[in-house]
Amino acid sequence: MGAINILLREKFDGNQAKMAKELGISRFQLNSILKNNGKNAGKKVIGAIIKFCQRNNYNFEDYIFLT
């Protein structure tokens, strides 16, 4: 989740609450995926990241790694 951390710093000035609100998820969910390197993010979080990327012309594959 290095790319998510970069996005957090660069677009949201490191403010997790602001990023979580933009994604439409709870700050707890965001903090959890950041702490756990994206593991067990769940479909709601993945969907939120994809929608955010689509709205902002980012490539979601830079932020979501499917294994």
C-alpha positions in Angstrom: 0.0 0.0 0.0 2.9 2.3 -0.6 1.0 4.1 -3.3 -1.9 4.7 -1.0 0.5 6.3 1.5 1.9 8.5 -1.1 -1.6 9.5 -2.2 -2.5 10.2 1.4 0.5 12.5 1.8 0.4 14.3 -1.5 -3.4 14.8 -2.1 -4.7 14.8 1.5 -1.7 16.3 3.4 -1.5 13.1 5.5 -5.0 13.6 6.8 -6.6 10.2 7.1 -10.0 11.6 8.0 -10.1 13.8 4.9 -9.1 10.8 2.7 -11.5 8.5 4.3 -14.4 11.0 3.8 -13.4 11.4 0.1 -13.3 7.6 -0.4 -16.6 7.2 1.5 -15.2 4.8 4.1 -14.6 5.2 7.8 -11.3 6.5 9.1 -11.0 3.2 11.0 -11.2 1.2 7.8 -8.6 3.4 6.1 -6.3 3.2 9.1 -6.6 -0.5 9.2 -5.6 -1.0 5.6 -2.7 1.4 6.0 -1.5 -0.5 9.1 -1.9 -3.9 7.5 -0.3 -3.0 4.1 -3.7 -3.4 2.4 -4.4 -6.9 3.5 -8.1 -7.8 4.1 -9.2 -4.4 2.6 -12.6 -5.9 1.6 -14.8 -5.1 -1.4 -16.2 -1.9 0.0 -12.7 -0.4 0.4 -11.5 -1.7 -3.0 -14.7 -0.4 -4.7 -14.1 3.0 -3.0 -10.6 3.2 -4.3 -11.6 2.3 -7.8 -14.4 4.9 -7.8 -12.0 7.5 -6.4 -9.5 6.7 -9.1 -12.1 6.9 -11.9 -13.3 10.3 -10.7 -9.8 11.7 -10.5 -8.3 10.1 -13.6 -5.9 7.8 -11.7 -5.2 4.2 -12.7 -6.6 2.1 -9.9 -4.1 -0.6 -10.7 -1.5 1.7 -9.2 -3.3 1.4 -5.9 -4.8 -2.1 -5.9 -2.8 -5.2 -6.4 -4.7 -8.4 -7.0 -2.8 -11.6 -6.2 
